[in-house]
Amino acid sequence: MTASKAVTEAQPASTSKTTTLSLKRVGIDTYRENVAYLHRDCAIYRAEGFQALAKIEVQARGKRILASLNVVDDASIVGCQQLGLSEEAFVNLGALDGEAVTVSPAEPPHSIPALHRKIAGERLSRDDFASIVQDIAAHRYSKIELTAFVVACNQGELDREEVFFLSDAMSKVGRRLDWQEHPVVDKHCIGGIPGNRTSMLVVPIVAAHGMLCPKTSSRAITSPAGTADTMELLARVELPFDQLTDIVHRHRGCLAWGGSSDLSPADDVLISVERPLSIDSPGQMVASILSKKVAAGSSHLLLDIPIGPSAKVRSMPEAQKLRKLFEFVAKRMGLAIEVVITDGRQPIGNGIGPALEARDVIRVLKNHPLAPNDLRQKSLRLAGRMLEFDPDVRGGDGFAIARDILDSGRAWQKMQAIMAAQGMKDFDPDKPPLSPLSFDVAAPHSGTVVEIDNVQLARIARSAGAPRAKGSGVDLLVKLGEQVEQGQALYRVYAAYPTELAFARQACQRSLGYRIGAPELLLPLQLEY
């Protein structure tokens, strides 16, 4: 495997003099944004005419970063002879605490005129998107400018050519991987469904078959758990890049955090403003997913689009429209894609939260009698479709091959090998490390479970402390279509602290997340696997 990395440096501010200060690490997490701190009484702040939220250029050891300036009045945060950097900025600069750094005003990003045209509703060219993405990846945009770009793209709804231009530009900034073999397969879900840890089952099944499946996953941002959060209970997920590639070559797969891989770095920056705004437009979703898959060296992608009343996609026509957009852009980028539309009416598996989801995954891998069947069946169907990317597997045979790999124990053996290579941790699925406080939520009356609200159950799990507290979350005891009696427990909530337990109770009082009614109110979905 070879990797190339396109490094885009900030342009030096040629018109302004630079000034030296002492670097101070300020322990503030600014999430994907470089932030610098100057004292209001600093002579440089006054002489250079800096102002709050302005962009400045910071240089040390020949490396430059751009940062948004915050002005402080408390000398305990940063003194008059110091420049403070947030955690993100400090790591990106790579200098030492107390080291001399030079500071100067930063020139405006070159792509600002293109941004203004998009705000005005104009259609942008391929070169326009390339320029904007390069500036975003180099942290030349402020949060205000990033937000303007995201909102403009959302309101104007990019046409399919613009989505391709954005996807292609994002894939070309940062690291590009080449595994030197074919096919390289991956699987992705557009999200929005709690549980749904199918990747942790699909990867060992596909890898046990012999196909290359390097899976780098995200941590949770607004969900109760991401794949990396769950895998972290079983093995290390933050691995040096060289070690990760060695694991993939030796074991045909991995399950690691992708945050340090520098694949499509502009996407990580855009997500930092998309998620707080709850903006996830089709064009930006397509660009986010496909840019990372292409940059990661994937040749074939299986995409899962769940539909349901509380899923990201609510109807089959909406899902079909999104499928066509993914297929158009993927083809233009040289990526073979197969889109499957799945049941998103309820969480997949029983657990919502890292420890509970890890329990479900291990139980399925070990063919445990308490393994959630919906997680098992969906994972087998997805793995079967991925196995059919292998030219030696006949169409329609994938499911049976996947089931044999799982039932025979080969998937569990492969998962153990991957876990050992990444740094295995002790985990007993029959005694998972759950948080100590809990309460049950009971059915208000008898009847059939006809609806489960994915959004509300995810909100309850997060109120209980997931994913930060890995043992917190929601354990589902009843699923769609099941009969319940008044007072019967629907689910159990786990929390680590009394305050979080109280927050979760308040969330449950606002809405249980379950609707119980007559059996005929449960409508089946016509899905495509």
C-alpha positions, -999 to +999 in steps of 0.1 A: +000+000+000+012+034-008-001+068+004+003+103-009-005+134+010-012+168-005-002+194+020-018+228+016+001+254+035-014+288+045-001+316+024+021+339+043+008+374+051+033+393+029+020+428+036+022+427+074+052+424+097+054+394+120+059+396+158+073+371+182+055+359+214+058+330+238+035+301+231+011+289+258-011+258+255-046+267+266-066+237+276-098+244+256-113+220+232-125+240+201-134+210+180-119+212+145-112+249+148-078+266+154-083+293+180-057+317+193-058+339+224-042+374+230-045+395+261-063+428+254-033+448+269-008+430+247+013+456+229+011+436+197-027+434+198-029+472+200-002+480+176-012+456+148-049+465+151-061+429+156-097+424+166-117+395+180-127+367+155-101+380+130-079+354+113-042+355+123-012+335+111+010+317+136+044+302+127+069+281+145+096+257+133+087+266+097+051+254+100+022+278+097-014+276+109-043+300+106-064+306+137-094+327+148-084+352+174-101+355+208-093+384+231-090+378+268-088+401+299-076+374+324-038+372+326-041+337+341-054+325+307-027+343+287-002+370+296+007+401+276+038+385+262+021+352+253+001+337+225-024+311+236-035+282+214-065+259+218-059+222+220-067+217+183-044+246+172-016+235+195-015+200+181-017+213+145+012+237+150+034+210+166+054+234+187+063+232+224+048+251+253+069+283+259+085+282+224+088+314+204+062+318+178+056+346+152+022+362+147+009+383+119-025+392+104-037+366+078-048+375+043-084+367+033-089+333+017-086+334-021-119+316-026-140+343-008-154+357-041-166+322-050-182+319-016-200+352-021-214+340-055-227+308-039-244+329-011-260+349-040-274+316-054-250+312-083-239+278-097-202+273-090-176+257-113-153+228-106-124+252-100-145+273-076-152+242-054-116+232-056-105+266-043-131+267-015-122+232-003-085+239-003-091+270+019-114+250+042-089+222+046-062+247+054-084+263+081-085+296+063-122+300+068-137+313+101-167+295+116-189+323+103-176+318+067-179+280+070-215+284+082-223+307+053-210+281+029-229+252+045-261+272+046-258+285+010-252+250-003-282+237+017-307+265+007-297+265-029-295+226-031-265+218-052-272+202-086-257+168-093-227+183-112-220+206-082-222+176-058-196+158-080-174+189-081-176+192-042-170+155-037-141+153-061-124+184-046-128+170-010-113+137-020-082+153-034-073+174-004-054+153+022-041+118+021-049+095-008-045+057-003-036+031-028-038-005-015-023-020-047-050-046-051-086-049-063-113-049-051-110-029-019-145-030-003-162-008+023-197-004+038-214+027+050-247+037+065-261+072+062-269+071+099-298+081+121-306+046+135-294+039+171-276+006+176-270-006+140-234-018+146-234-038+114-199-027+104-184-046+134-200-078+120-196-072+083-158-064+085-148-098+101-171-117+078-158-101+047-122-102+059-125-139+068-136-145+032-103-129+021-115-095+007-097-064+018-119-043+040-101-014+057-128+002+079-121+035+095-150+049+114-161+080+133-168+087+169-202+099+179-210+135+175-247+137+180-255+100+184-252+078+216-223+058+200-202+056+169-185+025+157-152+037+170-167+044+205-181+008+206-149-009+192-129+010+218-143-013+245-128-043+227-095-029+213-075+002+207-089+023+179-064+052+178-035+037+159-005+051+141-011+051+103+017+026+095+005+002+121-030+004+108-020-004+072+001-033+085-029-047+103-050-044+072-025-062+051-020-090+076-057-095+086-075-081+056-094-056+077-095-033+106-120-013+128-103+019+138-109+055+144-105+076+112-098+109+129-061+108+125-060+094+090-062+128+073-087+115+047-108+143+032-099+167+060-122+194+047-151+171+055-142+170+092-141+208+093-175+211+075-190+186+099-181+208+128-207+234+117-232+210+100-239+190+131-247+219+155-270+234+128-286+199+121-279+204+084-275+172+065-285+181+029-284+153+003-255+170-016-234+175+014-241+140+027-230+125-007-199+146-008-190+137+028-193+099+024-179+095-011-149+118-007-137+098+022-143+064+006-124+074-026-096+090-005-093+058+015-087+038-017-120+019-018-130+006-052-164-008-041-189+006-016-221-009-002-243+020+010-271+014+035-301+039+034-325+031+063-361+045+059-387+050+085-409+077+103-380+088+125-350+079+103-331+105+082-350+093+051-387+090+056-401+075+024-392+052-005-394+080-031-370+101-011-347+071-007-347+064-045-339+100-052-309+099-028-298+065-043-297+080-078-276+109-066-251+086-049-249+064-080-243+094-104-215+109-083-199+076-075-197+066-112-181+100-120-155+093-093-147+058-105-163+041-074-185+011-078-215+014-055-244-007-045-272+010-025-295-010-003-327+004+013-333-011+047-358-010+076-352+021+097-384+020+118-366+011+150-331+007+165-311-023+153-301-046+181-311-042+217-285-018+231-280+019+225-247+031+239-211+018+236-211-011+261-246-023+253-238-022+215-205-041+221-224-067+240-248-072+211-220-074+185-200-100+205-231-121+211-238-122+174-202-131+166-202-159+192-236-172+181-249-165+216-286-175+223-294-140+234-279-124+203-303-099+187-317-115+156-324-082+137-287-072+140-276-107+129-299-108+099-292-073+087-254-078+090-256-111+071-276-095+043-251-066+040-221-089+042-236-111+016-240-082-008-204-072-002-191-107-008-208-105-042-183-078-051-158-107-054-159-118-090-156-154-079-189-153-059-220-158-080-248-133-076-273-145-049-248-168-032-233-141-008-258-145+020-253-182+023-215-177+023-217-150+050-240-171+071-215-201+069-186-178+079-206-165+109-221-199+120-188-217+117-170-193+141-146-180+114-160-145+117-154-145+155-119-159+149-111-131+125-125-105+148-103-118+176-073-116+153-081-080+144-087-071+181-054-087+191-035-068+164-051-035+175-046-042+212-073-064+227-092-054+259-111-076+282-148-077+276-174-102+287-207-099+268-226-115+297-211-090+322-206-058+302-193-028+321-227-010+325-231+022+345-243+016+381-276+036+381-307+025+362-344+026+360-370+008+339-396+026+316-430+008+317-458+005+292-486+029+301-512+005+288-516-029+271-514-034+233-489-038+205-457-018+200-466+000+167-439+027+166-405+034+181-390+068+178-353+065+169-346+102+176-362+102+211-345+070+222-311+084+210-319+116+230-326+096+261-294+076+258-274+108+254-291+124+284-280+093+304-244+100+295-237+080+263-212+079+246-189+098+271-199+073+298-194+041+278-216+020+302-246+043+299-274+041+275-307+023+268-313-014+267-344-023+247-366-051+261-394-049+236-393-043+198-418-035+171-448-058+167-445-073+202-475-075+226-470-057+260-491-055+292-496-024+312-467-019+335-444-042+315-408-028+311-402-014+276-365-006+281-339+000+309-319+032+311-284+031+326-265+062+339-232+068+357-243+098+378-275+109+396-276+141+375-276+122+342-301+097+356-324+127+364-319+141+329-328+108+313-359+106+335-370+140+323-365+130+287-386+099+292-413+120+308-415+142+278-418+112+255-414+075+260-403+070+224-428+041+221-463+041+208-486+013+218-519+006+199-539-019+179-519-044+158-533-031+125-516+003+131-482-014+125-476-010+088-450-032+070-424-016+048-415-028+013-377-027+014-349-037-009-320-059+003 
